[in-house]
Amino acid sequence: MKKSTNWPVTVIIALCSLLILFPLYMTVAIALKNPEEMARSIFSLPTGLHFENFANAIKATNFFNALGNSATITVTAVVFILLTNSMVAYAIARNMNKRFFKMLYFYFISAMFIPFQIIMLPVVKVTTDLHMNNIPGLIILYIVYGLAFNVFVYVGYIRSIPYELEEAATVDGASTWGTFWRIIFPLLAPVNATIGILSCLSTWNDFMLPLILLGNQDSYTLPLVQYVFQGQFSTDFNLAFASYLLALSPMIVIYLFAQKWIIGGLTQGSIK
């Protein structure tokens, strides 16, 4: 039986898609205009393609230095998040019958409800006293801050893995450490992809934590260097939007190719 198209829903989805794509259109259009074109009409298509805006933005922001900082922080944080958070979640998931681990699980979950603004000043004070107001300190904070949500996702997925696999490995002489890395961790590939992509997006796009933590301009990430276009009385919107486009392009490409992993990892861990 042939299914008919639900046109009302289709129209609503199309309109919502246009609303989502409109900011991206504005970013590209303004980045390719000069100030005179933008003064005439901010919504119109550019009459000429001013690619020099991108070259000027790269020079003004020291783009490649900031790109290297963002890439270093993001890649290092994501790798250690996958390695450490999965181990914590495994220990909790396989010991949920014990009171300590169950309380630890709910302790991590409760951290998801604490706004960052509440702990912002104590974080600045502690990191400064420990001389962690630098890139390594920032990476450590990203690993810790993602623990609550990541444990929540990992535990749900790990509990859906049959325990008999680990029992068989134990009979064959594998230790707990060996069982995790040889049996469990390879099975975590879908949820690892989900956690990795979400952590990558949040770390790359984060503005607040680098702003309050990094004091050296040579350590600035891509979101921070966008401040260079903000003057006291005016903003160079054309260069600013060109720089925004350069900064967000890597994450757009990664998300377009990896979005199926995000959905797949979350749904596979939702049913036991």
Secondary structure, DSSP 8 states (H G I E B T S, - for coil): ------HHHHHHHHHHHHHHHHHHHHHHHHHTS-HHHHHH-SSS--SS--THHHHHHHHHHTHHHHHHHHHHHHHHHHHHHHHHHHHHHHHHHTTTTSHHHHHHHHHHHHHTTS-HHHHHHHHHHHHHHTT--SHHHHHHHHHHHTHHHHHHHHHHHHTTS-THHHHHHHHTT--HHHHIIIIIHHHTHHHHHHHHHHHHHHHHH--HHHHHH---GGG--HHHHGGGGB-SS-B-HHHHHHHHHHHHHHHHHHHHHHHHHHHHHHHHTS--
